[in-house]
């Protein structure tokens, strides 16, 4: 790190649990953020402010007026702009030293297989079951930790799936792909604006911890937030040995 970086990240360097070595791990890291909306905006802004060296943001949508109630990186002036480009602009204004790859497309399996081998942590900030399953399967194939968040109405959840660990469940263990739930989206059910900020910020926190080797991750623990009472509930998760996604992965001997 040069003198400017030492000054910029001085509050991280002061942390005994992080320090210079931990900050250098962040600077050397590459994080994938799938979704540039309510969750992706705060997550990406904090990742860039924290000094994650390279961040890839992927989304196929454009900014519209209804997004501005909660998607804090976008502005009225950028209505009609591709969301990854709008988010990248906000990230650059916070920290021009971070390399941002703004990708305006859907994150399909082929694209994920191309990108994930270079990624240290992936964040699921999407809003639909199909994308979540695709991203989970790709993270299992490439042994990339996946921080998954969701929020709708006044309810939210967050957990971490880590295919590097043989005991870790994956998203498909908890939400089987052959049993798709009824889609619940903010566009039809609404969402309290700060709730997505809480979850997106926690996703960024988990990503930083995983990169720096800090503390204990949420692997195997699903955190549920009820914003009505601001109360948290924790559910313990277990890997399904017969899971069609990670079951095959572990039986093949790929995971350590």
C-alpha positions, 0 to 999 in steps of 0.5 A: 500500500502507498501512503494515500492508501494507508491514510484512506484505509487507516480505520481498517488498519487500526483494527487488530482483527484486520490490520495491514495484512487484512487490508492488503487481502481486500485490495487483492480480492475480486468480488462478484455482485449479482444484482445492482438494485436494493441489495447490490447498491449498498453492498457494492458501495461498502465493498468499494469504500472498504478497498476491495480491489476489483468488483464485478457488478452484473445486472440487465436492468435500467434505472427507473423512478420506482427504484429510487425509493431504496436503490441508493446508488442511483439518482434521478439524473440517471433514470434510463441508464443501465444499473451496473453503469450507474452503480459503477459511477457511484462507486468510482466517486467514493473510491476511484482506486477500485476497478469496477467491471460494470456488466449489463447483461443477465448472469447466465451459466456460461457467463458465470463459468467464465467469471467465477474462476477469478472471483474470491466471493460472490454476492447474490443480490438478485430478486428471482429464484432462477438467478439464485439457482444458477448462481448457486450451482456455479459457485458450487462448481467453482468452490466460490463462497456465496453470500445470499441476501433477500428482503421483501415487505418487512422481512429479510434474510441472509446467510453464507453458502461455502462450497469450499467446506464439505459441511456447508449446505448450498442454496439448493439444499435449503430451497430445492430447485425442483420445488420453486417457491411462489415468486415474491418481489418488491414490485408486487409486494413492496419493501421498506426502503432501509431494510434492503440497506441493512441486508446489503450492508451485512452482505458486504460485511460477510464478504470482507470477513471471508476475504480477510479471514475475519471472525466466523461466517454465517455458513450453516446459519440462516438469519431472519429479520422481522423489521416490525420488531427489529428481531432476529431469528437464527435457523441452523442449516444442514447440507442435504447429502442427496442435493442435486447440486452440491451432493454430486459435487461432494461425492465426486471428491471435488471439495476438501 
